[in-house]
């Protein structure tokens, strides 16, 4: 199917037939506020394909580069799950192609119909999509998997 070094180069692959990966789900929940006592048993297992992938044959993975989207939690080297079957709308984080370049940005469409791709880092400027640009939205980013 693909070589792991292809992922490092930024190539994207369609998920042809997702295999079930069952991972234990702890009964306790992790508090984002005050810590709660841990439980010593497992509630069930979850399948990450069922949790994260709604349209398997229209979904692909891509590795993010750079730091223009850190404001929405997308860090360099994050693996993005992208769904091409979901209709995108203003406010969605998308994978877009401008010419030969791919980027991840937040789609913004103003009241006048002007289309912008917004970075989520103040060090970068928005990209205005004009009629003379070769532009295409490849899909909506539905999940970002970051390593810590």
HELIX and SHEET records of a PDB file:
HELIX    1   1 UNK A    4  UNK A    8  1                                   5    
HELIX    2   2 UNK A   48  UNK A   52  1                                   5    
HELIX    3   3 UNK A   56  UNK A   58  5                                   3    
HELIX    4   4 UNK A   70  UNK A   72  5                                   3    
SHEET    1   A 8 UNK A  13  UNK A  14  0                                        
SHEET    2   A 8 UNK A  59  UNK A  63 -1                                        
SHEET    3   A 8 UNK A  79  UNK A  83 -1                                        
SHEET    4   A 8 UNK A 135  UNK A 145 -1                                        
SHEET    5   A 8 UNK A  93  UNK A  98 -1                                        
SHEET    6   A 8 UNK A 101  UNK A 109 -1                                        
SHEET    7   A 8 UNK A 115  UNK A 118 -1                                        
SHEET    8   A 8 UNK A 127  UNK A 129 -1                                        
SHEET    1   B 2 UNK A  22  UNK A  26  0                                        
SHEET    2   B 2 UNK A  42  UNK A  47 -1                                        
END                                                                             
